[in-house]
Amino acid sequence: MPTSIQLDPLIEQRLDYLADVTGRSKASFLRELIVNGLDDLEDRYLAEHELEAVRSGESKTYSLDDLEKKLGLAA
């Protein structure tokens, strides 16, 4: 699915230069950035979302002892 974004002119210049020097396409660098950065974005924003759910009472937390007991792993 095609997606378009507007880049800051300085970022666009840097990307153009990198593509020119390396002979790779700008699209290949953008794909690489997205693939490598998506894990970090998911970690950050999903963790923030879950923290808010815990703080608001929408999501429950368990102690390690409680979890071990629930799973039958308690010694």
LINWO-V517307 format. One record per residue. N is the residue number from 1. RES is the residue in one letter. PSI is psi as a letter, one per 30 degrees, with the letter a starting at -180 (* if undefined). OMEGA is omega in degrees with one decimal (none if undefined). Layout:
# LINWO-V517307
n->[N | N]
res->[RES | RES]
psi->[PSI | PSI]
omega->[OMEGA | OMEGA]
This chain:
# LINWO-V517307
n->[1 | 2 | 3 | 4 | 5 | 6 | 7 | 8 | 9 | 10 | 11 | 12 | 13 | 14 | 15 | 16 | 17 | 18 | 19 | 20 | 21 | 22 | 23 | 24 | 25 | 26 | 27 | 28 | 29 | 30 | 31 | 32 | 33 | 34 | 35 | 36 | 37 | 38 | 39 | 40 | 41 | 42 | 43 | 44 | 45 | 46 | 47 | 48 | 49 | 50 | 51 | 52 | 53 | 54 | 55 | 56 | 57 | 58 | 59 | 60 | 61 | 62 | 63 | 64 | 65 | 66 | 67 | 68 | 69 | 70 | 71 | 72 | 73 | 74 | 75]
res->[M | P | T | S | I | Q | L | D | P | L | I | E | Q | R | L | D | Y | L | A | D | V | T | G | R | S | K | A | S | F | L | R | E | L | I | V | N | G | L | D | D | L | E | D | R | Y | L | A | E | H | E | L | E | A | V | R | S | G | E | S | K | T | Y | S | L | D | D | L | E | K | K | L | G | L | A | A]
psi->[k | k | k | k | l | k | k | k | e | e | e | e | e | e | e | e | e | e | e | e | e | f | g | l | l | e | e | e | e | e | e | e | e | e | e | f | f | e | e | e | e | e | e | e | e | e | e | e | e | e | e | e | e | e | e | f | g | f | k | k | l | k | l | e | e | e | e | e | e | e | g | g | f | k | *]
omega->[179.0 | 177.2 | 178.2 | 177.3 | 173.2 | 179.0 | 170.9 | -177.8 | 178.7 | 177.4 | 178.1 | 178.3 | 180.0 | 179.3 | 176.3 | -179.1 | 179.8 | 179.1 | 179.7 | -176.2 | -174.7 | -177.2 | 176.6 | 179.2 | 175.1 | -179.0 | -179.6 | 177.3 | 178.5 | 176.3 | -179.7 | 177.3 | -178.7 | -179.8 | -177.3 | -177.0 | -175.6 | 177.5 | 179.8 | 179.0 | 177.4 | 179.5 | -175.7 | -171.5 | 176.5 | 175.4 | 177.7 | 178.8 | -179.4 | 177.8 | 177.0 | 178.0 | 177.5 | -178.5 | -178.2 | -179.9 | 178.5 | -177.7 | -176.0 | 175.4 | 179.8 | 174.0 | 177.9 | 178.4 | 179.0 | -179.6 | 178.4 | 178.6 | -178.8 | -178.8 | -179.5 | -178.9 | -177.6 | -178.9 | none]
